[in-house]
């Protein structure tokens, strides 16, 4: 099993989630390549869908971190209500 990342503040939680996602992306790329070699196209397609979702989540996390930095914690949290 992988490491567990936890944060105590909203900023830390977002950073931990981003770190975890960034560790997962290369693993997904590797798994997709392995499926290609084995000609397992069903698993490859499933993993590609997961990869797309993870990449979108990385973009979202980066946006949230940017908003938090730009607005400050109080105003950022107000936007999350």
MOPAC internal coordinates of N, CA, C and O (Angstrom, degrees):
PM7 1SCF
backbone

  N    0.0000 0     0.00 0     0.00 0    0    0    0
  C    1.4437 1     0.00 0     0.00 0    1    0    0
  C    1.5248 1   109.32 1     0.00 0    2    1    0
  O    1.2310 1   121.63 1   -27.46 1    3    2    1
  N    1.3074 1   114.49 1   152.54 1    3    2    1
  C    1.4565 1   120.64 1  -179.60 1    5    3    2
  C    1.5186 1   111.84 1   -80.95 1    6    5    3
  O    1.2310 1   121.47 1    -1.61 1    7    6    5
  N    1.3066 1   114.79 1   178.39 1    7    6    5
  C    1.4589 1   121.19 1   178.95 1    9    7    6
  C    1.5182 1   110.02 1   -72.96 1   10    9    7
  O    1.2310 1   121.45 1   -27.19 1   11   10    9
  N    1.3050 1   114.82 1   152.81 1   11   10    9
  C    1.4537 1   121.72 1   175.11 1   13   11   10
  C    1.5215 1   107.82 1  -102.98 1   14   13   11
  O    1.2310 1   120.52 1   -56.85 1   15   14   13
  N    1.3084 1   116.61 1   123.15 1   15   14   13
  C    1.4569 1   121.51 1   178.86 1   17   15   14
  C    1.5187 1   108.12 1  -108.29 1   18   17   15
  O    1.2310 1   121.12 1   -51.90 1   19   18   17
  N    1.3114 1   115.46 1   128.10 1   19   18   17
  C    1.4635 1   119.60 1   177.49 1   21   19   18
  C    1.5191 1   108.72 1  -129.45 1   22   21   19
  O    1.2310 1   121.19 1   -27.74 1   23   22   21
  N    1.2782 1   115.33 1   152.26 1   23   22   21
  C    1.4548 1   121.15 1   177.95 1   25   23   22
  C    1.5105 1   109.98 1  -127.71 1   26   25   23
  O    1.2310 1   120.97 1   -25.81 1   27   26   25
  N    1.2992 1   115.75 1   154.19 1   27   26   25
  C    1.4619 1   120.23 1   179.88 1   29   27   26
  C    1.5261 1   112.30 1   -99.08 1   30   29   27
  O    1.2310 1   120.09 1   156.52 1   31   30   29
  N    1.3133 1   117.43 1   -23.48 1   31   30   29
  C    1.4627 1   121.19 1   179.51 1   33   31   30
  C    1.5248 1   107.98 1  -115.93 1   34   33   31
  O    1.2310 1   119.98 1   -17.50 1   35   34   33
  N    1.3325 1   117.65 1   162.50 1   35   34   33
  C    1.4596 1   119.22 1   177.27 1   37   35   34
  C    1.5333 1   112.30 1   -55.45 1   38   37   35
  O    1.2310 1   120.12 1   140.04 1   39   38   37
  N    1.3126 1   117.37 1   -39.96 1   39   38   37
  C    1.4648 1   121.92 1   178.62 1   41   39   38
  C    1.5297 1   110.05 1   -60.77 1   42   41   39
  O    1.2310 1   120.32 1   133.05 1   43   42   41
  N    1.3246 1   116.99 1   -46.95 1   43   42   41
  C    1.4580 1   121.04 1  -179.40 1   45   43   42
  C    1.5260 1   111.71 1   -64.97 1   46   45   43
  O    1.2310 1   120.33 1   142.31 1   47   46   45
  N    1.3225 1   116.98 1   -37.69 1   47   46   45
  C    1.4632 1   120.69 1   178.85 1   49   47   46
  C    1.5293 1   109.95 1   -62.52 1   50   49   47
  O    1.2310 1   120.56 1   133.98 1   51   50   49
  N    1.3204 1   116.53 1   -46.02 1   51   50   49
  C    1.4628 1   120.41 1   178.28 1   53   51   50
  C    1.5254 1   111.08 1   -62.72 1   54   53   51
  O    1.2310 1   120.26 1   137.42 1   55   54   53
  N    1.3248 1   117.11 1   -42.58 1   55   54   53
  C    1.4661 1   120.97 1   179.53 1   57   55   54
  C    1.5217 1   111.47 1   -63.98 1   58   57   55
  O    1.2310 1   120.58 1   139.21 1   59   58   57
  N    1.3292 1   116.51 1   -40.79 1   59   58   57
  C    1.4694 1   120.27 1   178.43 1   61   59   58
  C    1.5266 1   111.07 1   -65.56 1   62   61   59
  O    1.2310 1   120.59 1   138.21 1   63   62   61
  N    1.3182 1   116.47 1   -41.79 1   63   62   61
  C    1.4621 1   119.73 1   177.77 1   65   63   62
  C    1.5261 1   110.70 1   -62.53 1   66   65   63
  O    1.2310 1   120.36 1   137.97 1   67   66   65
  N    1.3203 1   116.91 1   -42.03 1   67   66   65
  C    1.4596 1   121.02 1   179.47 1   69   67   66
  C    1.5319 1   110.53 1   -63.73 1   70   69   67
  O    1.2310 1   120.63 1   137.07 1   71   70   69
  N    1.3131 1   116.39 1   -42.93 1   71   70   69
  C    1.4610 1   120.67 1   179.07 1   73   71   70
  C    1.5263 1   110.62 1   -59.86 1   74   73   71
  O    1.2310 1   120.43 1   136.11 1   75   74   73
  N    1.3124 1   116.78 1   -43.89 1   75   74   73
  C    1.4630 1   121.51 1   179.06 1   77   75   74
  C    1.5235 1   111.20 1   -63.50 1   78   77   75
  O    1.2310 1   120.43 1   136.25 1   79   78   77
  N    1.3149 1   116.78 1   -43.75 1   79   78   77
  C    1.4637 1   120.91 1   178.89 1   81   79   78
  C    1.5263 1   111.27 1   -62.92 1   82   81   79
  O    1.2310 1   120.72 1   139.04 1   83   82   81
  N    1.3300 1   116.23 1   -40.96 1   83   82   81
  C    1.4618 1   120.30 1  -179.42 1   85   83   82
  C    1.5267 1   111.63 1   -66.48 1   86   85   83
  O    1.2310 1   120.07 1   151.65 1   87   86   85
  N    1.3262 1   117.46 1   -28.35 1   87   86   85
  C    1.4577 1   121.13 1   175.35 1   89   87   86
  C    1.5227 1   110.98 1   -75.42 1   90   89   87
  O    1.2310 1   120.19 1   149.11 1   91   90   89
  N    1.3248 1   117.25 1   -30.89 1   91   90   89
  C    1.4602 1   121.21 1  -177.37 1   93   91   90
  C    1.5269 1   112.72 1   -76.45 1   94   93   91
  O    1.2310 1   119.71 1   147.57 1   95   94   93
  N    1.3233 1   118.16 1   -32.43 1   95   94   93
  C    1.4677 1   121.20 1  -175.41 1   97   95   94
  C    1.5308 1   113.00 1   -56.95 1   98   97   95
  O    1.2310 1   118.80 1   130.70 1   99   98   97
  N    1.3378 1   119.89 1   -49.30 1   99   98   97
  C    1.4689 1   118.59 1   179.28 1  101   99   98
  C    1.5329 1   112.79 1   -63.02 1  102  101   99
  O    1.2310 1   120.55 1   146.22 1  103  102  101
  N    1.3244 1   116.56 1   -33.78 1  103  102  101
  C    1.4556 1   120.23 1   178.28 1  105  103  102
  C    1.5219 1   111.15 1   -65.63 1  106  105  103
  O    1.2310 1   120.80 1   140.96 1  107  106  105
  N    1.3179 1   116.08 1   -39.04 1  107  106  105
  C    1.4683 1   119.59 1   177.58 1  109  107  106
  C    1.5274 1   111.12 1   -66.54 1  110  109  107
  O    1.2310 1   120.49 1   138.78 1  111  110  109
  N    1.3238 1   116.67 1   -41.22 1  111  110  109
  C    1.4647 1   120.30 1   177.20 1  113  111  110
  C    1.5323 1   110.53 1   -60.79 1  114  113  111
  O    1.2310 1   121.01 1   137.80 1  115  114  113
  N    1.3131 1   115.68 1   -42.20 1  115  114  113
  C    1.4614 1   121.03 1   179.49 1  117  115  114
  C    1.5353 1   110.79 1   -64.59 1  118  117  115
  O    1.2310 1   120.48 1   136.81 1  119  118  117
  N    1.3146 1   116.68 1   -43.19 1  119  118  117
  C    1.4638 1   120.88 1   179.51 1  121  119  118
  C    1.5277 1   111.09 1   -64.82 1  122  121  119
  O    1.2310 1   120.33 1   141.40 1  123  122  121
  N    1.3202 1   116.98 1   -38.60 1  123  122  121
  C    1.4723 1   120.61 1   178.02 1  125  123  122
  C    1.5216 1   110.23 1   -64.06 1  126  125  123
  O    1.2310 1   120.38 1   137.37 1  127  126  125
  N    1.3276 1   116.87 1   -42.63 1  127  126  125
  C    1.4689 1   120.89 1   178.26 1  129  127  126
  C    1.5303 1   110.47 1   -63.15 1  130  129  127
  O    1.2310 1   120.55 1   140.05 1  131  130  129
  N    1.3055 1   116.55 1   -39.95 1  131  130  129
  C    1.4682 1   120.86 1   178.48 1  133  131  130
  C    1.5335 1   110.43 1   -63.28 1  134  133  131
  O    1.2310 1   120.31 1   138.11 1  135  134  133
  N    1.3125 1   117.02 1   -41.89 1  135  134  133
  C    1.4698 1   121.01 1   178.14 1  137  135  134
  C    1.5239 1   110.75 1   -63.11 1  138  137  135
  O    1.2310 1   120.71 1   141.55 1  139  138  137
  N    1.3246 1   116.25 1   -38.45 1  139  138  137
  C    1.4709 1   120.61 1   177.22 1  141  139  138
  C    1.5271 1   110.26 1   -60.59 1  142  141  139
  O    1.2310 1   120.95 1   133.20 1  143  142  141
  N    1.3294 1   115.80 1   -46.80 1  143  142  141
  C    1.4625 1   120.13 1  -179.07 1  145  143  142
  C    1.5263 1   111.51 1   -61.44 1  146  145  143
  O    1.2310 1   120.67 1   141.73 1  147  146  145
  N    1.3207 1   116.32 1   -38.27 1  147  146  145
  C    1.4685 1   121.30 1  -178.66 1  149  147  146
  C    1.5270 1   112.39 1   -85.73 1  150  149  147
  O    1.2310 1   120.44 1   178.17 1  151  150  149
  N    1.2994 1   116.76 1    -1.83 1  151  150  149
  C    1.4612 1   123.83 1  -177.26 1  153  151  150
  C    1.5321 1   111.66 1    58.16 1  154  153  151
  O    1.2310 1   121.36 1  -142.72 1  155  154  153
  N    1.3246 1   115.00 1    37.28 1  155  154  153
  C    1.4597 1   121.76 1   176.43 1  157  155  154
  C    1.5261 1   107.28 1   -97.35 1  158  157  155
  O    1.2310 1   121.15 1   -96.90 1  159  158  157
  N    1.3074 1   115.40 1    83.10 1  159  158  157
  C    1.4580 1   120.92 1  -171.98 1  161  159  158
  C    1.5288 1   113.10 1   -76.95 1  162  161  159
  O    1.2310 1   120.16 1   154.76 1  163  162  161
  N    1.3178 1   117.30 1   -25.24 1  163  162  161
  C    1.4673 1   119.79 1   177.55 1  165  163  162
  C    1.5286 1   109.51 1   -67.94 1  166  165  163
  O    1.2310 1   120.53 1   130.82 1  167  166  165
  N    1.3282 1   116.60 1   -49.18 1  167  166  165
  C    1.4672 1   120.23 1   178.30 1  169  167  166
  C    1.5217 1   110.50 1   -63.59 1  170  169  167
  O    1.2310 1   120.47 1   140.44 1  171  170  169
  N    1.3277 1   116.71 1   -39.56 1  171  170  169
  C    1.4632 1   120.46 1   178.61 1  173  171  170
  C    1.5224 1   110.56 1   -58.60 1  174  173  171
  O    1.2310 1   120.50 1   134.08 1  175  174  173
  N    1.3316 1   116.65 1   -45.92 1  175  174  173
  C    1.4635 1   120.54 1   179.93 1  177  175  174
  C    1.5272 1   111.49 1   -62.23 1  178  177  175
  O    1.2310 1   120.50 1   139.43 1  179  178  177
  N    1.3327 1   116.65 1   -40.57 1  179  178  177
  C    1.4670 1   119.94 1   177.75 1  181  179  178
  C    1.5271 1   110.73 1   -63.66 1  182  181  179
  O    1.2310 1   120.72 1   136.09 1  183  182  181
  N    1.3282 1   116.23 1   -43.91 1  183  182  181
  C    1.4592 1   120.46 1   179.58 1  185  183  182
  C    1.5206 1   111.68 1   -66.64 1  186  185  183
  O    1.2310 1   119.91 1   144.15 1  187  186  185
  N    1.3184 1   117.77 1   -35.85 1  187  186  185
  C    1.4653 1   120.44 1   177.16 1  189  187  186
  C    1.5243 1   110.95 1   -64.40 1  190  189  187
  O    1.2310 1   120.52 1   142.47 1  191  190  189
  N    1.3306 1   116.61 1   -37.53 1  191  190  189
  C    1.4630 1   120.02 1   175.70 1  193  191  190
  C    1.5252 1   111.20 1   -64.42 1  194  193  191
  O    1.2310 1   121.10 1   138.14 1  195  194  193
  N    1.3217 1   115.49 1   -41.86 1  195  194  193
  C    1.4599 1   120.44 1   177.43 1  197  195  194
  C    1.5210 1   110.50 1   -63.90 1  198  197  195
  O    1.2310 1   120.44 1   137.45 1  199  198  197
  N    1.3326 1   116.77 1   -42.55 1  199  198  197
  C    1.4597 1   121.54 1   178.79 1  201  199  198
  C    1.5267 1   110.94 1   -59.60 1  202  201  199
  O    1.2310 1   120.73 1   135.80 1  203  202  201
  N    1.3130 1   116.21 1   -44.20 1  203  202  201
  C    1.4682 1   120.42 1   178.85 1  205  203  202
  C    1.5302 1   110.50 1   -60.12 1  206  205  203
  O    1.2310 1   120.57 1   135.00 1  207  206  205
  N    1.3239 1   116.52 1   -45.00 1  207  206  205
  C    1.4662 1   120.75 1   178.48 1  209  207  206
  C    1.5285 1   111.61 1   -61.90 1  210  209  207
  O    1.2310 1   120.76 1   137.16 1  211  210  209
  N    1.3256 1   116.15 1   -42.84 1  211  210  209
  C    1.4649 1   120.65 1  -179.46 1  213  211  210
  C    1.5277 1   111.01 1   -65.15 1  214  213  211
  O    1.2310 1   120.26 1   139.23 1  215  214  213
  N    1.3321 1   117.10 1   -40.77 1  215  214  213
  C    1.4619 1   120.58 1   178.53 1  217  215  214
  C    1.5279 1   110.96 1   -64.13 1  218  217  215
  O    1.2310 1   120.57 1   141.06 1  219  218  217
  N    1.3242 1   116.52 1   -38.94 1  219  218  217
  C    1.4624 1   119.89 1   176.29 1  221  219  218
  C    1.5254 1   110.85 1   -65.21 1  222  221  219
  O    1.2310 1   120.68 1   141.99 1  223  222  221
  N    1.3264 1   116.30 1   -38.01 1  223  222  221
  C    1.4633 1   120.14 1   178.92 1  225  223  222
  C    1.5303 1   110.64 1   -66.71 1  226  225  223
  O    1.2310 1   120.14 1   141.62 1  227  226  225
  N    1.3269 1   117.34 1   -38.38 1  227  226  225
  C    1.4673 1   121.12 1   175.99 1  229  227  226
  C    1.5269 1   109.80 1   -60.12 1  230  229  227
  O    1.2310 1   120.28 1   134.49 1  231  230  229
  N    1.3222 1   117.07 1   -45.51 1  231  230  229
  C    1.4698 1   120.55 1   178.51 1  233  231  230
  C    1.5266 1   110.98 1   -60.20 1  234  233  231
  O    1.2310 1   120.74 1   136.33 1  235  234  233
  N    1.3326 1   116.19 1   -43.67 1  235  234  233
  C    1.4609 1   120.68 1   179.99 1  237  235  234
  C    1.5227 1   110.53 1   -62.80 1  238  237  235
  O    1.2310 1   120.41 1   134.49 1  239  238  237
  N    1.3361 1   116.81 1   -45.51 1  239  238  237
  C    1.4643 1   120.59 1   179.88 1  241  239  238
  C    1.5221 1   111.02 1   -61.27 1  242  241  239
  O    1.2310 1   120.19 1   137.19 1  243  242  241
  N    1.3268 1   117.24 1   -42.81 1  243  242  241
  C    1.4579 1   120.56 1   178.53 1  245  243  242
  C    1.5309 1   110.61 1   -62.85 1  246  245  243
  O    1.2310 1   120.34 1   140.96 1  247  246  245
  N    1.3176 1   116.96 1   -39.04 1  247  246  245
  C    1.4687 1   120.74 1   177.27 1  249  247  246
  C    1.5228 1   111.03 1   -63.57 1  250  249  247
  O    1.2310 1   120.72 1   136.49 1  251  250  249
  N    1.3305 1   116.23 1   -43.51 1  251  250  249
  C    1.4601 1   120.33 1  -179.66 1  253  251  250
  C    1.5248 1   111.04 1   -64.79 1  254  253  251
  O    1.2310 1   120.50 1   138.77 1  255  254  253
  N    1.3212 1   116.64 1   -41.23 1  255  254  253
  C    1.4651 1   119.98 1   177.35 1  257  255  254
  C    1.5281 1   110.86 1   -63.58 1  258  257  255
  O    1.2310 1   120.64 1   140.59 1  259  258  257
  N    1.3251 1   116.39 1   -39.41 1  259  258  257
  C    1.4595 1   120.22 1   177.31 1  261  259  258
  C    1.5150 1   112.32 1   -65.01 1  262  261  259
  O    1.2310 1   120.69 1   137.30 1  263  262  261
  N    1.3296 1   116.29 1   -42.70 1  263  262  261
  C    1.4700 1   120.08 1   177.43 1  265  263  262
  C    1.5186 1   111.13 1   -63.17 1  266  265  263
  O    1.2310 1   120.68 1   137.03 1  267  266  265
  N    1.3117 1   116.31 1   -42.97 1  267  266  265
  C    1.4602 1   120.78 1   179.64 1  269  267  266
  C    1.5255 1   110.15 1   -60.20 1  270  269  267
  O    1.2310 1   120.69 1   137.26 1  271  270  269
  N    1.3187 1   116.28 1   -42.74 1  271  270  269
  C    1.4619 1   120.54 1   179.94 1  273  271  270
  C    1.5369 1   110.92 1   -67.67 1  274  273  271
  O    1.2310 1   121.10 1   137.83 1  275  274  273
  N    1.3303 1   115.49 1   -42.17 1  275  274  273
  C    1.4680 1   120.28 1  -176.23 1  277  275  274
  C    1.5263 1   112.52 1   -72.15 1  278  277  275
  O    1.2310 1   120.75 1   136.67 1  279  278  277
  N    1.3300 1   116.18 1   -43.33 1  279  278  277
  C    1.4653 1   120.54 1  -175.12 1  281  279  278
  C    1.5225 1   113.65 1   -87.71 1  282  281  279
  O    1.2310 1   120.35 1   154.12 1  283  282  281
  N    1.3041 1   116.94 1   -25.88 1  283  282  281
  C    1.4640 1   120.82 1  -170.33 1  285  283  282
  C    1.5177 1   108.55 1    90.70 1  286  285  283
  O    1.2310 1   120.72 1   -24.00 1  287  286  285
  N    1.3072 1   116.23 1   156.00 1  287  286  285
  C    1.4635 1   121.27 1  -173.21 1  289  287  286
  C    1.5236 1   113.02 1   -59.17 1  290  289  287
  O    1.2310 1   119.55 1   132.95 1  291  290  289
  N    1.3287 1   118.46 1   -47.05 1  291  290  289
  C    1.4640 1   120.54 1  -176.45 1  293  291  290
  C    1.5283 1   112.07 1   -59.83 1  294  293  291
  O    1.2310 1   120.50 1   130.01 1  295  294  293
  N    1.3134 1   116.64 1   -49.99 1  295  294  293
  C    1.4646 1   119.59 1  -178.96 1  297  295  294
  C    1.5323 1   111.14 1   -68.32 1  298  297  295
  O    1.2310 1   120.46 1   142.94 1  299  298  297
  N    1.3302 1   116.73 1   -37.06 1  299  298  297
  C    1.4630 1   119.66 1   178.02 1  301  299  298
  C    1.5289 1   110.04 1   -60.54 1  302  301  299
  O    1.2310 1   120.46 1   133.77 1  303  302  301
  N    1.3273 1   116.72 1   -46.23 1  303  302  301
  C    1.4599 1   119.97 1  -179.55 1  305  303  302
  C    1.5240 1   111.52 1   -63.65 1  306  305  303
  O    1.2310 1   119.87 1   146.85 1  307  306  305
  N    1.3143 1   117.85 1   -33.15 1  307  306  305
  C    1.4696 1   120.41 1   176.60 1  309  307  306
  C    1.5261 1   111.27 1   -63.23 1  310  309  307
  O    1.2310 1   120.54 1   145.70 1  311  310  309
  N    1.3318 1   116.58 1   -34.30 1  311  310  309
  C    1.4714 1   118.98 1   179.49 1  313  311  310
  C    1.5211 1   111.85 1   -71.42 1  314  313  311
  O    1.2310 1   120.18 1   165.31 1  315  314  313
  N    1.3119 1   117.27 1   -14.69 1  315  314  313
  C    1.4619 1   121.40 1  -176.64 1  317  315  314
  C    1.5316 1   112.59 1   -92.91 1  318  317  315
  O    1.2310 1   120.53 1   178.68 1  319  318  317
  N    1.3168 1   116.60 1    -1.32 1  319  318  317
  C    1.4725 1   120.32 1  -179.25 1  321  319  318
  C    1.5092 1   109.38 1   -76.26 1  322  321  319
  O    1.2310 1   120.10 1   180.00 1  323  322  321

